[in-house]
Amino acid sequence: MPKRKKKSRQIKEYDESRVDVENNVYLFHNVKENLHFFTNGTNLDDACNQFDKAEFQNRGQWKIFVECGHQPSDGPTI
């Protein structure tokens, strides 16, 4: 059986001009029930508004985490 040829994938350069609004991923973690709620938002107020729309109870049980657009990594894979 002949071997398959591997396709090489080129990594495109990150083009910041394509990003018009910074979008962050927010994680709301319920420490008691171990539930996770992920949402996108332009800022913390935007993410909190989306969390409020979900109408979760016992707000004191939730912690908020954020993933910024600029992470210490190799960059986005577009």
FENWOFEN-V553583 format. One line per field, one symbol per residue. phi: phi as a letter, one per 30 degrees, with the letter a starting at -180 (. if undefined). A space follows every 10 residues. Layout:
phi = ???
This chain:
phi = .dddddddcd cdddcdddcc bdbccccccd ddchcbbcbc adaddddddd ddddhdched dcccbbcddc cdbdjdcc
